[in-house]
Amino acid sequence: MNSEDYTTDRAGNTQEEPPLQLQLQLPLPLPLHEHEHDDPVLFQVKGFYKVHSSQLRYFTYTIIGVALLWPWNSFLSASAFYALRFNKSPSLVSIYSSTMMSVSTITSMAYNFYLSQKQTGVNYKQRVMTGLNLTIGVSIFMAITCITRVFIDMNDVWFFTILMLMVFLSATATCLAQNGTMAIVNVMGDIYANAVMVGQAIAGVLPSCALIISVLIAGEKTKDAQLEKDYGVFLYYITASLISGASLGLLFLIGRYEEKTLYKELRQSAGEHLSVTNTAGNENGHGFDLEVDELVSVQKVFVPFGQLWSKLKLIVMTIFLTFAITLLFPIFASAVESTNTTLSVILFKKQIYVPFIFLVWNLGDLLGRIACGYPKLRMVVSEPRTLITYSIARVVFIPLFMTCNIHPGKASPMINSDAWYILLQLLFGFSNGQLCTSSFMVVGKHCDTDDEKEAAGGFTTVFLSSGLAVGSVLSYLLVLAIN
């Protein structure tokens, strides 16, 4: 072996130089906790604030998380507007929310299962981009229907049909984007799964704030109330398209950076051994273009459900149970009223109290997700048996909620306290955020290969959508039980 085959490290020890083939297969930039040379500065503001590669990626997947949930919130928040839109068809008003949730959850469950079976050769980044582009199209169309007389004056049945078709398309778009996103972040690292979860929680908080502000500003119904709601919903749909557009732009930006960085690393590695004239190809006749595939998340091997179930069964069942139980909270949030009926404070009036409770739950959810992003807090539940036990234990919130003012004006609550009810909603939201974020963050750690991690993205979303579907059915049963 020649002397050129050896190098000397900083301590003066002689080491055998790794083969060229290994050096050409460099990984992409590493997660947040790595050294700065693995996480270079992309740009800085006069030396005052530096933006690292990992920070840009975290921000990108946070915005994608917002984009994944915003369309659902758009249709949900528009229920008041559609109640006015279908005022001549009371039957359509009464079934809008339930039909919208049924179409969305059933579509998501079926399409997520289909996507989970389409693995081999799939470009997951392309799935994300396709889903976001479809979301933009649906959102812009829905925004137009809010302010265009052609749609406002359209026959109620026809418009309701178009509306449910848009809900269907929006659900498929979300499935595509979510399936691709979770596959990518499972490979990139748990901190980026946390980013997606935080983004979804942010998308839950903002509608509650907007609803409270709109009620405070609008006050009692006026002659122009419908006009304001028309443009309010219009802006909400437009915002959905803008967030999706921003996600696409950020994906393009980090993609360009990663491509530039990888080529730089490849050339530096090759330059240590080969002259410029000898770097045109390797023993297989390939040049640097051989490594371009490393920039794209493409699954090479099909991973069957049985293989994933054997490793992730407790984690995905946690996801299923968490969302199935969580979907019961809107029933209590809508039914429970303040116990302070004698006070004139606006917070205790139902039109503010209900959206305020939604805000409390969503803030708890957001706090639970953010807390999982700080390792020092040790909020991530990584043991699968603990996860499933924790998720089952949340059932105790149902009888606890029954102690609140669940039958206002008809029966006295067991615990006559708004503070007790608000605390319950905050804890219920926090437990949801902690459980779902922990589950998605530890998925990658229980997979052995990148193909398994990518396939696990679709596998987990199947159980997420199934949990939502089952939760929506259970919510109907809970309503019957309460009444």
Salt bridges, closest charged atoms under 4 A:
GLU17 OE2 - HIS273 NE2 3.30
GLU34 OE2 - HIS33 NE2 3.12
ASP38 OD2 - HIS37 NE2 3.42
ASP153 OD1 - ARG149 NH2 2.97
ASP156 OD1 - ARG85 NH1 2.69
ASP190 OD2 - LYS445 NZ 3.19
GLU258 OE2 - ARG57 NH1 3.91
GLU337 OE2 - LYS350 NZ 3.55
ASP365 OD1 - ARG369 NE 3.05
ASP448 OD2 - LYS311 NZ 2.57
GLU452 OE2 - LYS311 NZ 2.75
